[in-house]
Amino acid sequence: MEKLPLIIIVCIIVAGIAFWVFNNPNGIGKGIDNGGINLKHTIEDATSRD
């Protein structure tokens, strides 16, 4: 019971860091979005019938 406040604080800090990493302009979330868009265009180019 004595360690419960420390565990809660650590969880809040970890959640905040994860939110910041995925949502800042240069974070992982932006990289994942860019990668998905590039993959989509690559697949569309490979399967298009020109």
C-alpha positions as CSV (number, residue, x, y, z in Angstrom):
1,M,0.0,0.0,0.0
2,E,2.9,2.3,0.6
3,K,4.2,1.9,-2.9
4,L,0.8,2.5,-4.6
5,P,1.3,6.3,-5.0
6,L,4.7,5.8,-6.6
7,I,3.2,3.2,-9.0
8,I,0.4,5.6,-10.0
9,I,2.9,8.5,-10.6
10,V,5.1,6.2,-12.7
11,C,2.1,5.1,-14.8
12,I,1.0,8.7,-15.4
13,I,4.5,9.7,-16.4
14,V,4.9,6.7,-18.8
15,A,1.4,7.4,-20.3
16,G,2.4,11.0,-20.8
17,I,5.7,10.1,-22.5
18,A,4.0,7.6,-24.8
19,F,1.4,10.2,-25.7
20,W,4.1,12.8,-26.5
21,V,6.2,10.4,-28.5
22,F,3.3,9.3,-30.7
23,N,1.6,12.7,-31.1
24,N,4.4,15.3,-31.4
25,P,5.0,16.6,-35.0
26,N,8.2,14.6,-35.5
27,G,7.3,11.6,-33.4
28,I,6.7,8.0,-34.2
29,G,3.0,8.5,-35.1
30,K,4.0,10.8,-38.0
31,G,6.5,8.3,-39.2
32,I,4.0,5.6,-39.2
33,D,1.5,7.8,-41.1
34,N,4.1,8.7,-43.7
35,G,5.1,5.0,-44.1
36,G,1.5,4.0,-44.5
37,I,0.9,6.6,-47.2
38,N,4.1,5.6,-49.0
39,L,3.1,2.0,-48.9
40,K,-0.3,2.8,-50.2
41,H,1.1,4.7,-53.1
42,T,3.6,1.9,-53.9
43,I,0.8,-0.7,-53.9
44,E,-1.4,1.6,-56.1
45,D,1.4,2.1,-58.5
46,A,2.3,-1.6,-58.7
47,T,-1.3,-2.6,-59.3
48,S,-2.5,0.1,-61.6
49,R,-3.2,-0.8,-65.2
50,D,-1.6,1.8,-67.4
